Amino acid sequence: MTRLDRLIGRLELKEFQLKALLDVTKAINTNVGRASLLALYRDIVRDELGITRLMLFEKTARWECILAYGTSGRDTDVDVE
């Protein structure tokens, strides 16, 4: 791989990162709801990054799975501590 190829690859990665950040920033600035932000996050992670399985947990009073795909239903009962 030539130096130019590596630079082009890095540039494409940075463009993707900036686009994803801009999409999230716009969503936050337009006060979209939590469900829409989670859907945007899921789309970026699944469709753009190609991640096939994800579980996102949030801790309020207890840990709760707030986003999951590519996993079986029983996987959402994981003890994360």
N, CA, C and O atoms as CSV, one atom per row, in Angstrom:
chain,resi,resn,atom,element,x,y,z
A,1,MET,N,N,0.849,-1.166,0.000
A,1,MET,CA,C,0.000,0.000,0.000
A,1,MET,C,C,0.901,1.238,0.000
A,1,MET,O,O,1.829,1.346,0.802
A,2,THR,N,N,0.621,2.138,-0.884
A,2,THR,CA,C,1.443,3.340,-0.993
A,2,THR,C,C,1.040,4.363,0.071
A,2,THR,O,O,-0.013,4.263,0.701
A,3,ARG,N,N,1.889,5.314,0.236
A,3,ARG,CA,C,1.609,6.380,1.203
A,3,ARG,C,C,0.345,7.129,0.807
A,3,ARG,O,O,-0.459,7.496,1.665
A,4,LEU,N,N,0.169,7.355,-0.484
A,4,LEU,CA,C,-1.024,8.042,-0.969
A,4,LEU,C,C,-2.282,7.244,-0.619
A,4,LEU,O,O,-3.281,7.825,-0.195
A,5,ASP,N,N,-2.244,5.927,-0.792
A,5,ASP,CA,C,-3.394,5.084,-0.450
A,5,ASP,C,C,-3.727,5.188,1.038
A,5,ASP,O,O,-4.896,5.264,1.415
A,6,ARG,N,N,-2.693,5.192,1.876
A,6,ARG,CA,C,-2.920,5.316,3.324
A,6,ARG,C,C,-3.528,6.674,3.660
A,6,ARG,O,O,-4.430,6.766,4.492
A,7,LEU,N,N,-3.040,7.713,3.020
A,7,LEU,CA,C,-3.578,9.052,3.267
A,7,LEU,C,C,-5.028,9.161,2.813
A,7,LEU,O,O,-5.850,9.778,3.490
A,8,ILE,N,N,-5.337,8.570,1.683
A,8,ILE,CA,C,-6.715,8.582,1.191
A,8,ILE,C,C,-7.620,7.828,2.158
A,8,ILE,O,O,-8.728,8.279,2.448
A,9,GLY,N,N,-7.162,6.694,2.654
A,9,GLY,CA,C,-7.935,5.928,3.628
A,9,GLY,C,C,-8.186,6.718,4.904
A,9,GLY,O,O,-9.295,6.708,5.439
A,10,ARG,N,N,-7.163,7.397,5.385
A,10,ARG,CA,C,-7.316,8.216,6.592
A,10,ARG,C,C,-8.273,9.372,6.350
A,10,ARG,O,O,-9.073,9.710,7.223
A,11,LEU,N,N,-8.197,9.981,5.172
A,11,LEU,CA,C,-9.094,11.073,4.827
A,11,LEU,C,C,-10.540,10.590,4.787
A,11,LEU,O,O,-11.434,11.265,5.298
A,12,GLU,N,N,-10.773,9.432,4.185
A,12,GLU,CA,C,-12.128,8.883,4.123
A,12,GLU,C,C,-12.665,8.580,5.518
A,12,GLU,O,O,-13.841,8.816,5.791
A,13,LEU,N,N,-11.819,8.064,6.396
A,13,LEU,CA,C,-12.234,7.794,7.769
A,13,LEU,C,C,-12.602,9.090,8.475
A,13,LEU,O,O,-13.627,9.151,9.155
A,14,LYS,N,N,-11.792,10.116,8.326
A,14,LYS,CA,C,-12.073,11.403,8.969
A,14,LYS,C,C,-13.355,12.014,8.425
A,14,LYS,O,O,-14.129,12.600,9.183
A,15,GLU,N,N,-13.594,11.887,7.123
A,15,GLU,CA,C,-14.836,12.394,6.545
A,15,GLU,C,C,-16.040,11.671,7.136
A,15,GLU,O,O,-17.050,12.300,7.452
A,16,PHE,N,N,-15.935,10.350,7.288
A,16,PHE,CA,C,-17.017,9.584,7.896
A,16,PHE,C,C,-17.251,10.038,9.330
A,16,PHE,O,O,-18.396,10.243,9.734
A,17,GLN,N,N,-16.183,10.198,10.103
A,17,GLN,CA,C,-16.312,10.606,11.499
A,17,GLN,C,C,-16.969,11.980,11.608
A,17,GLN,O,O,-17.834,12.190,12.458
A,18,LEU,N,N,-16.562,12.907,10.754
A,18,LEU,CA,C,-17.150,14.246,10.782
A,18,LEU,C,C,-18.619,14.219,10.388
A,18,LEU,O,O,-19.432,14.924,10.986
A,19,LYS,N,N,-18.969,13.415,9.393
A,19,LYS,CA,C,-20.368,13.313,8.974
A,19,LYS,C,C,-21.225,12.734,10.091
A,19,LYS,O,O,-22.318,13.235,10.356
A,20,ALA,N,N,-20.743,11.692,10.745
A,20,ALA,CA,C,-21.491,11.082,11.846
A,20,ALA,C,C,-21.661,12.081,12.988
A,20,ALA,O,O,-22.748,12.202,13.554
A,21,LEU,N,N,-20.593,12.794,13.323
A,21,LEU,CA,C,-20.663,13.791,14.383
A,21,LEU,C,C,-21.630,14.910,14.016
A,21,LEU,O,O,-22.391,15.371,14.866
A,22,LEU,N,N,-21.610,15.349,12.768
A,22,LEU,CA,C,-22.523,16.389,12.315
A,22,LEU,C,C,-23.968,15.912,12.398
A,22,LEU,O,O,-24.839,16.664,12.836
A,23,ASP,N,N,-24.234,14.685,11.988
A,23,ASP,CA,C,-25.592,14.141,12.058
A,23,ASP,C,C,-26.104,14.121,13.495
A,23,ASP,O,O,-27.242,14.511,13.755
A,24,VAL,N,N,-25.276,13.671,14.417
A,24,VAL,CA,C,-25.677,13.616,15.826
A,24,VAL,C,C,-25.866,15.030,16.375
A,24,VAL,O,O,-26.829,15.290,17.096
A,25,THR,N,N,-24.960,15.938,16.039
A,25,THR,CA,C,-25.061,17.317,16.511
A,25,THR,C,C,-26.333,17.978,16.010
A,25,THR,O,O,-27.021,18.657,16.773
A,26,LYS,N,N,-26.654,17.788,14.741
A,26,LYS,CA,C,-27.890,18.355,14.186
A,26,LYS,C,C,-29.109,17.792,14.902
A,26,LYS,O,O,-30.049,18.525,15.209
A,27,ALA,N,N,-29.092,16.500,15.165
A,27,ALA,CA,C,-30.219,15.876,15.855
A,27,ALA,C,C,-30.386,16.460,17.255
A,27,ALA,O,O,-31.505,16.744,17.681
A,28,ILE,N,N,-29.291,16.638,17.959
A,28,ILE,CA,C,-29.357,17.213,19.307
A,28,ILE,C,C,-29.853,18.653,19.245
A,28,ILE,O,O,-30.692,19.054,20.052
A,29,ASN,N,N,-29.343,19.431,18.295
A,29,ASN,CA,C,-29.723,20.843,18.182
A,29,ASN,C,C,-31.176,21.034,17.789
A,29,ASN,O,O,-31.763,22.075,18.085
A,30,THR,N,N,-31.767,20.053,17.129
A,30,THR,CA,C,-33.186,20.158,16.771
A,30,THR,C,C,-34.072,19.486,17.808
A,30,THR,O,O,-35.267,19.293,17.586
A,31,ASN,N,N,-33.482,19.133,18.937
A,31,ASN,CA,C,-34.215,18.562,20.067
A,31,ASN,C,C,-35.001,17.311,19.714
A,31,ASN,O,O,-36.144,17.151,20.142
A,32,VAL,N,N,-34.399,16.429,18.941
A,32,VAL,CA,C,-35.082,15.167,18.656
A,32,VAL,C,C,-35.143,14.349,19.940
A,32,VAL,O,O,-34.336,14.538,20.849
A,33,GLY,N,N,-36.084,13.464,20.000
A,33,GLY,CA,C,-36.277,12.660,21.196
A,33,GLY,C,C,-35.220,11.580,21.354
A,33,GLY,O,O,-34.413,11.311,20.464
A,34,ARG,N,N,-35.268,10.983,22.524
A,34,ARG,CA,C,-34.320,9.922,22.858
A,34,ARG,C,C,-34.403,8.762,21.872
A,34,ARG,O,O,-33.377,8.238,21.441
A,35,ALA,N,N,-35.614,8.362,21.517
A,35,ALA,CA,C,-35.789,7.237,20.592
A,35,ALA,C,C,-35.145,7.537,19.242
A,35,ALA,O,O,-34.534,6.657,18.636
A,36,SER,N,N,-35.279,8.765,18.774
A,36,SER,CA,C,-34.679,9.145,17.491
A,36,SER,C,C,-33.158,9.180,17.573
A,36,SER,O,O,-32.476,8.772,16.632
A,37,LEU,N,N,-32.620,9.664,18.691
A,37,LEU,CA,C,-31.162,9.667,18.864
A,37,LEU,C,C,-30.614,8.247,18.915
A,37,LEU,O,O,-29.569,7.960,18.331
A,38,LEU,N,N,-31.315,7.360,19.611
A,38,LEU,CA,C,-30.876,5.964,19.666
A,38,LEU,C,C,-30.960,5.312,18.289
A,38,LEU,O,O,-30.094,4.518,17.921
A,39,ALA,N,N,-31.998,5.646,17.530
A,39,ALA,CA,C,-32.126,5.101,16.177
A,39,ALA,C,C,-30.992,5.606,15.289
A,39,ALA,O,O,-30.441,4.845,14.494
A,40,LEU,N,N,-30.645,6.873,15.420
A,40,LEU,CA,C,-29.532,7.435,14.650
A,40,LEU,C,C,-28.228,6.740,15.019
A,40,LEU,O,O,-27.442,6.385,14.140
A,41,TYR,N,N,-27.994,6.547,16.308
A,41,TYR,CA,C,-26.798,5.849,16.780
A,41,TYR,C,C,-26.751,4.434,16.216
A,41,TYR,O,O,-25.717,3.986,15.722
A,42,ARG,N,N,-27.882,3.735,16.295
A,42,ARG,CA,C,-27.964,2.369,15.767
A,42,ARG,C,C,-27.646,2.347,14.272
A,42,ARG,O,O,-26.893,1.490,13.809
A,43,ASP,N,N,-28.212,3.277,13.527
A,43,ASP,CA,C,-27.977,3.315,12.082
A,43,ASP,C,C,-26.506,3.564,11.756
A,43,ASP,O,O,-25.953,2.930,10.857
A,44,ILE,N,N,-25.881,4.472,12.473
A,44,ILE,CA,C,-24.462,4.755,12.232
A,44,ILE,C,C,-23.621,3.529,12.543
A,44,ILE,O,O,-22.767,3.134,11.750
A,45,VAL,N,N,-23.869,2.927,13.705
A,45,VAL,CA,C,-23.067,1.781,14.138
A,45,VAL,C,C,-23.304,0.566,13.243
A,45,VAL,O,O,-22.355,-0.111,12.846
A,46,ARG,N,N,-24.564,0.293,12.928
A,46,ARG,CA,C,-24.891,-0.904,12.149
A,46,ARG,C,C,-24.620,-0.709,10.658
A,46,ARG,O,O,-23.923,-1.511,10.036
A,47,ASP,N,N,-25.169,0.352,10.099
A,47,ASP,CA,C,-25.117,0.519,8.643
A,47,ASP,C,C,-23.789,1.096,8.157
A,47,ASP,O,O,-23.255,0.656,7.139
A,48,GLU,N,N,-23.266,2.064,8.873
A,48,GLU,CA,C,-22.035,2.712,8.427
A,48,GLU,C,C,-20.781,1.965,8.881
A,48,GLU,O,O,-19.825,1.820,8.119
A,49,LEU,N,N,-20.795,1.492,10.134
A,49,LEU,CA,C,-19.613,0.800,10.661
A,49,LEU,C,C,-19.661,-0.701,10.445
A,49,LEU,O,O,-18.639,-1.378,10.555
A,50,GLY,N,N,-20.841,-1.230,10.137
A,50,GLY,CA,C,-20.968,-2.659,9.866
A,50,GLY,C,C,-20.917,-3.536,11.104
A,50,GLY,O,O,-20.603,-4.722,11.005
A,51,ILE,N,N,-21.217,-2.976,12.263
A,51,ILE,CA,C,-21.237,-3.766,13.498
A,51,ILE,C,C,-22.545,-4.541,13.534
A,51,ILE,O,O,-23.623,-3.951,13.471
A,52,THR,N,N,-22.450,-5.860,13.636
A,52,THR,CA,C,-23.635,-6.709,13.485
A,52,THR,C,C,-24.358,-7.018,14.785
A,52,THR,O,O,-25.514,-7.440,14.757
A,53,ARG,N,N,-23.708,-6.820,15.918
A,53,ARG,CA,C,-24.350,-7.066,17.215
A,53,ARG,C,C,-24.005,-5.931,18.172
A,53,ARG,O,O,-22.858,-5.490,18.255
A,54,LEU,N,N,-25.019,-5.472,18.886
A,54,LEU,CA,C,-24.795,-4.372,19.815
A,54,LEU,C,C,-25.787,-4.453,20.960
A,54,LEU,O,O,-26.964,-4.758,20.768
A,55,MET,N,N,-25.292,-4.175,22.142
A,55,MET,CA,C,-26.147,-3.990,23.312
A,55,MET,C,C,-25.646,-2.735,24.020
A,55,MET,O,O,-24.475,-2.652,24.391
A,56,LEU,N,N,-26.532,-1.764,24.206
A,56,LEU,CA,C,-26.183,-0.511,24.867
A,56,LEU,C,C,-26.972,-0.436,26.167
A,56,LEU,O,O,-28.201,-0.503,26.168
A,57,PHE,N,N,-26.245,-0.296,27.276
A,57,PHE,CA,C,-26.875,-0.261,28.592
A,57,PHE,C,C,-26.791,1.138,29.180
A,57,PHE,O,O,-25.858,1.896,28.913
A,58,GLU,N,N,-27.794,1.455,29.988
A,58,GLU,CA,C,-27.849,2.725,30.700
A,58,GLU,C,C,-28.095,2.417,32.174
A,58,GLU,O,O,-28.881,1.535,32.521
A,59,LYS,N,N,-27.407,3.164,33.027
A,59,LYS,CA,C,-27.634,2.960,34.459
A,59,LYS,C,C,-28.380,4.155,35.026
A,59,LYS,O,O,-27.876,5.279,35.034
A,60,THR,N,N,-29.568,3.896,35.489
A,60,THR,CA,C,-30.323,4.884,36.258
A,60,THR,C,C,-30.403,4.310,37.670
A,60,THR,O,O,-29.414,4.339,38.403
A,61,ALA,N,N,-31.554,3.796,38.057
A,61,ALA,CA,C,-31.635,3.100,39.347
A,61,ALA,C,C,-30.927,1.752,39.245
A,61,ALA,O,O,-30.348,1.263,40.216
A,62,ARG,N,N,-30.985,1.163,38.057
A,62,ARG,CA,C,-30.301,-0.104,37.793
A,62,ARG,C,C,-29.888,-0.100,36.326
A,62,ARG,O,O,-30.313,0.762,35.558
A,63,TRP,N,N,-29.061,-1.064,35.942
A,63,TRP,CA,C,-28.640,-1.175,34.541
A,63,TRP,C,C,-29.808,-1.684,33.705
A,63,TRP,O,O,-30.495,-2.634,34.083
A,64,GLU,N,N,-30.018,-1.034,32.562
A,64,GLU,CA,C,-31.104,-1.424,31.668
A,64,GLU,C,C,-30.604,-1.358,30.224
A,64,GLU,O,O,-29.929,-0.405,29.834
A,65,CYS,N,N,-30.937,-2.364,29.451
A,65,CYS,CA,C,-30.576,-2.374,28.034
A,65,CYS,C,C,-31.523,-1.440,27.293
A,65,CYS,O,O,-32.734,-1.663,27.283
A,66,ILE,N,N,-30.980,-0.393,26.673
A,66,ILE,CA,C,-31.822,0.577,25.977
A,66,ILE,C,C,-31.753,0.435,24.460
A,66,ILE,O,O,-32.554,1.032,23.742
A,67,LEU,N,N,-30.799,-0.354,23.973
A,67,LEU,CA,C,-30.682,-0.584,22.536
A,67,LEU,C,C,-29.987,-1.914,22.325
A,67,LEU,O,O,-28.918,-2.165,22.882
A,68,ALA,N,N,-30.598,-2.758,21.522
A,68,ALA,CA,C,-29.985,-4.056,21.222
A,68,ALA,C,C,-30.422,-4.497,19.838
A,68,ALA,O,O,-31.576,-4.321,19.449
A,69,TYR,N,N,-29.495,-5.065,19.112
A,69,TYR,CA,C,-29.820,-5.720,17.848
A,69,TYR,C,C,-28.780,-6.787,17.587
A,69,TYR,O,O,-27.646,-6.704,18.056
A,70,GLY,N,N,-29.185,-7.788,16.832
A,70,GLY,CA,C,-28.276,-8.872,16.489
A,70,GLY,C,C,-28.011,-9.832,17.630
A,70,GLY,O,O,-27.083,-10.637,17.564
A,71,THR,N,N,-28.821,-9.753,18.681
A,71,THR,CA,C,-28.663,-10.639,19.834
A,71,THR,C,C,-29.994,-11.317,20.116
A,71,THR,O,O,-31.043,-10.865,19.657
A,72,SER,N,N,-29.944,-12.397,20.868
A,72,SER,CA,C,-31.194,-13.040,21.263
A,72,SER,C,C,-31.815,-12.250,22.409
A,72,SER,O,O,-31.121,-11.507,23.103
A,73,GLY,N,N,-33.091,-12.406,22.604
A,73,GLY,CA,C,-33.795,-11.668,23.643
A,73,GLY,C,C,-33.257,-11.917,25.031
A,73,GLY,O,O,-33.280,-11.012,25.865
A,74,ARG,N,N,-32.774,-13.114,25.305
A,74,ARG,CA,C,-32.296,-13.415,26.659
A,74,ARG,C,C,-30.975,-12.713,26.966
A,74,ARG,O,O,-30.597,-12.599,28.132
A,75,ASP,N,N,-30.276,-12.247,25.950
A,75,ASP,CA,C,-28.998,-11.569,26.172
A,75,ASP,C,C,-29.161,-10.227,26.871
A,75,ASP,O,O,-28.200,-9.720,27.449
A,76,THR,N,N,-30.351,-9.639,26.832
A,76,THR,CA,C,-30.549,-8.320,27.435
A,76,THR,C,C,-30.600,-8.377,28.955
A,76,THR,O,O,-30.654,-7.329,29.599
A,77,ASP,N,N,-30.585,-9.559,29.544
A,77,ASP,CA,C,-30.609,-9.707,31.000
A,77,ASP,C,C,-29.211,-9.933,31.568
A,77,ASP,O,O,-29.066,-10.618,32.580
A,78,VAL,N,N,-28.206,-9.386,30.954
A,78,VAL,CA,C,-26.817,-9.559,31.370
A,78,VAL,C,C,-26.544,-8.718,32.616
A,78,VAL,O,O,-27.001,-7.579,32.712
A,79,ASP,N,N,-25.803,-9.277,33.565
A,79,ASP,CA,C,-25.347,-8.520,34.728
A,79,ASP,C,C,-24.080,-7.777,34.313
A,79,ASP,O,O,-23.032,-8.397,34.131
A,80,VAL,N,N,-24.166,-6.460,34.162
A,80,VAL,CA,C,-23.040,-5.700,33.629
A,80,VAL,C,C,-22.053,-5.263,34.702
A,80,VAL,O,O,-21.028,-4.657,34.386
A,81,GLU,N,N,-22.339,-5.557,35.952
A,81,GLU,CA,C,-21.396,-5.160,37.006
A,81,GLU,C,C,-20.546,-6.293,37.444
A,81,GLU,O,O,-19.701,-6.127,38.324
